[in-house]
Amino acid sequence: MSAAPGRRLINVGIGLAKTRHIRVVIIGAGFAGASTAYHLGKQGFGDAVVLEKESTYGYHASGRNAALCRQLTDDEVITDLVIQGAQFLRAPPKKFSSTPLLSETGSFLLARTPGQVDHLEELAKAHSVRHERLNLGEILSRWPRLSGVPAVGGLYVANDGVIDIHALLRGYVDGARETGINFELGTEVRRFHTISGSQRVMVETSRGNIEAELVVNATGAWAGEVGWKAGSRDIAFTPFHRHLHITERVPSLDAVAPFVWFLGGADDEFYLRPEGTGYLVSGCDATETSPQDARVLPGAVETLAQKLSRVCPWVAEFSVVRTWACLRTFTPDGRPVVGIDREVPWLFWIAGLGGHGASASPALGKLAAKGIARHLENVG
């Protein structure tokens, strides 16, 4: 079908539609995309739209994680981002949420060797994270149920805790909308067309075309696929499949007990925290996979039981009543990528959050929004 001169018409299966002109198109309404939209709006930039192929916000990793705010991570850069994020979660902007975003339960970070404990303590001191170094006896005096964990000791981090991930995501979305940024659910991005003679791009979607100055790739496990469609060959992403489980009712459960994370290496690592009347627990399994709607794999519960029988036998006695799966997506160096693509001038990345989407999203979204605003000023 041809269009009359000076007018763009498209056929998207739902009739003819005019092309919209929006400066920034954000793809993905999980923590990365929603936080970026929120911070863009708070900087006074409202000429943006967030497109989400699912029918709800945070359908994939953002809505299926364990909601843990663990400030001391395996990487210095991520640790710094999570610490910044935790500050936002403890004291969010006025009217961001009607309920607290972070319950500071504290955490026990357990290690197998004294060297691992030393490393955790050095990291805590370097980042001024309040903590206590404890030997195993001191840990068991506070939580006797950890008897049997093959740890020598660890750290207690008082202001770690559990995030209300739904309130956090809702705060981002509502706050962005208040600044004029729209969210369009059930909208699939199909392909991109660079507009000749400019640095603008035509974004073809299931609901029509959008001409934009910048596309923000915040698509989680699908970031690599979206980047490939955009013509980038710069960044590789690897999704990993992980399971989370809820146990049956645990007698005398302390509902506000610290969460526990045993850093015993890939074969023995696990975390757990109270959830309802039982425990939320994960064996920290990591199976490389492709972008998908993560489903429970055969044998997941049995694999968890085998691990817990070795490293946390008391918890292994309880049956699992619910299991689900999620994807965590990593870059080759394990650090998130935030910034303009080196090959595609209209493509901006905020991806590869690697399981730190909830805790690091306040800092990453703010960083992305600043980068987007700076880029638009430079090309404008």
C-alpha positions as CSV (number, residue, x, y, z in Angstrom):
1,M,0.0,0.0,0.0
2,S,1.4,3.4,-0.9
3,A,1.0,6.6,1.1
4,A,0.2,10.0,-0.2
5,P,3.2,12.4,-0.2
6,G,4.0,14.0,3.1
7,R,1.9,11.5,5.1
8,R,2.9,8.2,6.7
9,L,0.4,5.4,6.8
10,I,1.1,1.9,8.1
11,N,-0.8,-1.4,8.0
12,V,-0.4,-3.2,11.3
13,G,-3.3,-5.6,11.1
14,I,-5.6,-3.3,13.0
15,G,-6.2,-0.7,10.3
16,L,-4.4,2.5,9.3
17,A,-2.7,4.7,11.9
18,K,-0.6,7.8,11.9
19,T,2.9,7.7,13.0
20,R,3.4,9.2,16.5
21,H,6.4,11.4,17.3
22,I,7.9,10.8,20.8
23,R,11.4,11.7,21.7
24,V,12.2,8.6,23.9
25,V,10.8,5.1,23.6
26,I,11.6,2.9,26.6
27,I,11.1,-0.8,26.0
28,G,10.3,-2.8,29.1
29,A,8.2,-2.0,32.1
30,G,10.1,-3.9,34.7
31,F,12.4,-2.3,37.3
32,A,14.9,-1.0,34.7
33,G,12.4,0.6,32.4
34,A,10.0,1.9,35.1
35,S,12.8,3.4,37.2
36,T,14.3,5.1,34.1
37,A,10.9,6.5,33.2
38,Y,10.4,7.7,36.8
39,H,13.7,9.5,37.0
40,L,13.3,11.0,33.5
41,G,10.0,12.5,34.6
42,K,11.4,13.8,37.8
43,Q,14.1,15.6,35.8
44,G,11.3,17.4,34.0
45,F,11.4,15.3,30.8
46,G,7.9,13.9,30.0
47,D,8.2,13.3,26.2
48,A,8.6,9.5,26.6
49,V,6.6,6.4,26.4
50,V,7.2,2.9,28.0
51,L,6.2,0.0,25.9
52,E,5.6,-3.4,27.5
53,K,4.7,-6.6,25.5
54,E,3.1,-8.3,28.5
55,S,-0.3,-7.3,29.9
56,T,1.1,-6.3,33.3
57,Y,4.2,-4.5,34.8
58,G,7.1,-6.6,36.0
59,Y,5.8,-9.9,34.7
60,H,9.1,-11.6,34.4
61,A,12.2,-11.2,36.7
62,S,10.9,-8.0,38.3
63,G,7.9,-9.7,39.8
64,R,9.4,-13.1,40.6
65,N,12.5,-12.3,42.7
66,A,13.2,-13.0,46.3
67,A,12.9,-9.3,47.2
68,L,16.2,-9.3,49.2
69,C,18.2,-6.1,49.7
70,R,21.8,-7.5,50.2
71,Q,24.2,-4.6,50.1
72,L,27.4,-6.5,50.1
73,T,27.7,-8.3,46.8
74,D,30.4,-10.1,44.8
75,D,31.3,-7.0,42.9
76,E,32.4,-3.5,44.1
77,V,30.4,-1.6,41.4
78,I,27.2,-3.5,42.1
79,T,27.7,-3.1,45.9
80,D,27.9,0.6,45.4
81,L,24.8,0.7,43.3
82,V,22.8,-1.4,45.8
83,I,23.9,0.8,48.7
84,Q,22.6,3.8,46.8
85,G,19.4,1.9,46.0
86,A,19.0,1.0,49.7
87,Q,19.2,4.6,50.7
88,F,16.3,5.3,48.3
89,L,14.3,2.4,49.6
90,R,14.7,3.5,53.2
91,A,13.7,7.1,52.5
92,P,11.8,7.4,49.2
93,P,10.6,10.7,48.0
94,K,7.4,12.0,49.6
95,K,4.2,10.4,48.3
96,F,6.3,7.7,46.4
97,S,4.6,4.9,48.3
98,S,1.9,4.8,51.0
99,T,3.7,1.8,52.6
100,P,7.4,1.2,53.5
101,L,9.5,-0.1,50.7
102,L,12.1,-1.8,52.9
103,S,11.7,-3.9,56.0
104,E,15.1,-3.8,57.7
105,T,15.2,-7.4,59.0
106,G,19.0,-7.5,58.8
107,S,20.9,-10.4,57.2
108,F,23.4,-13.1,58.2
109,L,26.0,-13.5,55.4
110,L,27.6,-16.8,56.2
111,A,31.0,-18.0,54.8
112,R,32.7,-21.3,54.6
113,T,36.3,-20.0,55.3
114,P,37.9,-17.3,57.4
115,G,39.2,-15.8,54.2
116,Q,35.7,-15.3,52.9
117,V,34.7,-13.6,56.2
118,D,37.7,-11.4,55.9
119,H,36.7,-10.4,52.4
120,L,33.1,-9.6,53.5
121,E,34.4,-7.5,56.4
122,E,36.8,-5.6,54.1
123,L,34.0,-4.9,51.7
124,A,31.7,-3.6,54.5
125,K,34.4,-1.3,55.8
126,A,35.3,0.0,52.4
127,H,31.6,1.0,51.7
128,S,30.9,2.1,55.3
129,V,28.2,-0.6,55.7
130,R,27.3,-1.1,59.4
131,H,28.0,-4.7,60.4
132,E,29.1,-7.2,63.1
133,R,31.6,-9.9,62.5
134,L,30.4,-13.1,64.2
135,N,31.8,-16.6,64.6
136,L,29.6,-19.6,64.1
137,G,28.8,-19.9,67.8
138,E,27.7,-16.3,68.0
139,I,25.5,-16.8,64.9
140,L,23.9,-20.0,66.3
141,S,23.2,-18.3,69.6
142,R,21.0,-15.8,67.7
143,W,19.5,-18.4,65.3
144,P,20.0,-22.0,66.6
145,R,18.1,-23.4,63.6
146,L,21.2,-22.7,61.4
147,S,23.0,-25.6,63.1
148,G,24.5,-27.9,60.4
149,V,25.4,-25.1,58.0
150,P,29.1,-25.7,57.1
151,A,30.1,-22.1,57.9
152,V,32.9,-20.8,60.1
153,G,31.2,-17.4,60.7
154,G,30.1,-14.4,58.8
155,L,28.6,-10.9,59.1
156,Y,25.4,-9.6,60.5
157,V,24.3,-6.5,58.4
158,A,21.6,-4.8,60.4
159,N,20.1,-2.6,57.6
160,D,19.8,-5.2,54.9
161,G,16.2,-6.4,54.5
162,V,13.2,-7.3,52.4
163,I,11.8,-5.1,49.7
164,D,8.1,-4.6,48.9
165,I,8.8,-5.1,45.2
166,H,5.2,-4.5,44.2
167,A,5.1,-1.1,46.0
168,L,8.4,-0.2,44.5
169,L,7.3,-0.9,40.9
170,R,4.0,0.8,41.5
171,G,5.8,3.9,42.8
172,Y,7.9,4.1,39.7
173,V,4.9,3.7,37.4
174,D,2.6,6.1,39.2
175,G,5.4,8.7,39.6
176,A,6.3,8.6,35.9
177,R,2.7,8.9,34.9
178,E,2.3,12.0,37.0
179,T,5.0,13.7,34.9
180,G,3.2,12.8,31.7
181,I,5.0,9.6,30.7
182,N,2.6,7.0,29.4
183,F,2.9,3.2,29.8
184,E,1.4,1.1,27.0
185,L,0.9,-2.6,28.0
186,G,0.4,-5.4,25.5
187,T,2.5,-3.6,22.9
188,E,5.2,-5.6,21.1
189,V,8.1,-3.9,19.4
190,R,8.7,-5.7,16.1
191,R,11.5,-3.9,14.3
192,F,13.4,-0.7,13.9
193,H,14.0,1.4,10.8
194,T,16.7,4.1,10.8
195,I,15.4,7.3,9.2
196,S,17.7,8.3,6.3
197,G,19.6,11.5,6.8
198,S,19.0,11.7,10.6
199,Q,19.8,10.0,13.8
200,R,16.1,9.3,14.5
201,V,14.5,5.9,14.3
202,M,11.1,4.5,13.4
203,V,9.9,2.0,16.0
204,E,7.4,-0.5,14.5
205,T,5.1,-1.9,17.2
206,S,2.0,-4.0,17.3
207,R,0.0,-0.8,17.8
208,G,1.5,1.4,15.2
209,N,4.7,3.3,14.5
210,I,6.6,5.7,16.7
211,E,9.3,8.1,15.4
212,A,11.8,8.6,18.2
213,E,15.2,10.2,18.9
214,L,16.2,7.5,21.3
215,V,15.2,3.9,22.1
216,V,16.0,2.6,25.6
217,N,16.5,-1.1,25.8
218,A,15.3,-2.2,29.2
219,T,14.1,-5.6,28.2
220,G,15.8,-7.9,30.7
221,A,16.4,-11.4,29.3
222,W,15.4,-10.1,25.9
223,A,18.0,-7.3,25.8
224,G,20.3,-9.1,23.5
225,E,17.5,-9.9,21.0
226,V,16.3,-6.3,21.0
227,G,19.8,-5.0,20.5
228,W,20.3,-7.4,17.6
229,K,17.1,-6.1,16.0
230,A,18.4,-2.6,16.4
231,G,21.7,-3.5,14.6
232,S,24.0,-3.6,17.6
233,R,26.6,-6.4,17.9
234,D,28.3,-4.8,20.9
235,I,27.0,-6.5,24.0
236,A,26.3,-10.2,24.8
237,F,23.7,-11.2,27.5
238,T,23.2,-14.6,29.1
239,P,20.0,-15.4,31.0
240,F,20.2,-17.9,33.9
241,H,17.3,-19.9,35.2
242,R,16.7,-20.0,39.0
243,H,14.1,-21.5,41.2
244,L,12.5,-20.2,44.4
245,H,10.4,-22.2,46.9
246,I,8.1,-21.7,49.8
247,T,8.0,-24.3,52.6
248,E,5.1,-25.6,54.6
249,R,4.2,-24.0,57.9
250,V,7.2,-23.7,60.2
251,P,6.3,-23.9,64.0
252,S,7.4,-21.0,66.1
253,L,8.5,-19.0,63.0
254,D,10.0,-15.6,63.6
255,A,8.4,-13.6,60.9
256,V,10.9,-10.8,61.1
257,A,14.1,-12.8,61.5
258,P,17.1,-11.8,59.3
259,F,17.5,-13.4,56.0
260,V,20.3,-15.9,55.7
261,W,22.7,-16.2,52.7
262,F,25.3,-18.9,52.7
263,L,28.2,-18.0,50.4
264,G,29.6,-21.5,50.2
265,G,30.4,-21.7,46.5
266,A,28.2,-22.7,43.6
267,D,27.5,-26.2,44.8
268,D,26.4,-25.2,48.3
269,E,25.1,-21.6,48.1
270,F,21.6,-21.0,49.3
271,Y,19.5,-18.2,50.9
272,L,16.3,-18.2,52.9
273,R,14.0,-15.8,54.7
274,P,10.6,-16.0,56.5
275,E,7.7,-15.7,54.1
276,G,4.1,-16.0,55.5
277,T,4.1,-19.0,57.8
278,G,7.1,-20.7,56.2
279,Y,10.4,-20.0,54.6
280,L,11.2,-18.7,51.1
281,V,14.3,-20.6,50.1
282,S,16.5,-20.9,47.0
283,G,19.4,-23.2,46.2
284,C,20.8,-20.4,44.0
285,D,20.7,-22.7,41.0
286,A,21.9,-21.1,37.8
287,T,21.2,-22.9,34.5
288,E,22.1,-21.1,31.3
289,T,19.1,-20.7,29.1
290,S,17.4,-18.6,26.4
291,P,15.0,-15.7,26.9
292,Q,11.6,-17.2,27.9
293,D,8.7,-17.2,30.3
294,A,10.6,-19.2,33.0
295,R,8.8,-22.3,34.2
296,V,9.6,-24.8,36.9
297,L,12.0,-27.5,35.6
298,P,11.6,-31.2,36.4
299,G,13.4,-32.2,39.5
300,A,13.7,-28.7,40.9
301,V,12.3,-29.6,44.4
302,E,14.3,-32.8,44.6
303,T,17.5,-30.9,43.7
304,L,16.8,-28.3,46.5
305,A,16.2,-31.1,49.0
306,Q,19.5,-32.7,48.2
307,K,21.4,-29.5,48.7
308,L,19.6,-28.5,51.9
309,S,20.3,-32.0,53.4
310,R,24.0,-31.1,53.1
311,V,24.1,-27.5,54.1
312,C,20.9,-26.7,56.1
313,P,19.5,-30.0,57.3
314,W,16.9,-28.4,59.6
315,V,15.1,-26.6,56.8
316,A,15.4,-29.8,54.6
317,E,12.9,-31.4,57.0
318,F,10.0,-29.2,55.7
319,S,8.1,-29.9,52.6
320,V,7.9,-27.4,49.7
321,V,4.4,-26.2,49.0
322,R,5.1,-23.8,46.2
323,T,7.8,-23.4,43.6
324,W,8.3,-20.8,40.8
325,A,11.1,-19.8,38.4
326,C,12.7,-16.6,37.1
327,L,15.5,-15.5,34.9
328,R,18.5,-13.4,35.9
329,T,20.4,-11.9,33.0
330,F,24.1,-11.1,33.0
331,T,26.7,-9.3,30.8
332,P,30.1,-11.0,30.3
333,D,31.7,-9.1,33.2
334,G,28.6,-9.5,35.4
335,R,28.0,-5.7,35.7
336,P,25.0,-3.8,34.4
337,V,25.4,-1.9,31.2
338,V,24.0,1.7,31.2
339,G,24.7,4.0,28.3
340,I,24.5,4.8,24.6
341,D,25.4,2.0,22.2
342,R,28.8,2.4,20.4
343,E,27.4,1.4,17.0
344,V,23.8,2.5,17.0
345,P,23.5,6.3,17.9
346,W,19.8,6.1,18.8
347,L,20.1,3.0,21.1
348,F,20.5,3.4,24.9
349,W,21.0,0.4,27.2
350,I,20.0,-0.3,30.8
351,A,20.3,-4.1,31.0
352,G,22.1,-7.0,32.5
353,L,21.0,-6.3,36.1
354,G,21.9,-9.8,37.1
355,G,19.4,-10.4,39.9
356,H,19.9,-6.9,41.4
357,G,16.9,-5.3,39.7
358,A,14.9,-4.4,42.8
359,S,17.8,-3.3,45.0
360,A,19.9,-1.4,42.4
361,S,17.0,0.0,40.3
362,P,16.8,3.4,42.1
363,A,20.5,4.1,41.4
364,L,20.5,2.6,37.9
365,G,17.3,4.4,36.8
366,K,18.7,7.7,38.0
367,L,22.0,7.0,36.2
368,A,20.2,6.1,33.0
369,A,18.0,9.2,33.1
370,K,21.0,11.5,33.5
371,G,22.7,9.8,30.5
372,I,19.6,10.0,28.4
373,A,19.1,13.7,29.1
374,R,22.8,14.4,28.4
375,H,22.6,12.6,25.1
376,L,19.5,14.4,23.9
377,E,21.1,17.7,24.8
378,N,24.2,16.9,22.8
379,V,22.3,15.7,19.7
380,G,19.7,18.4,20.0
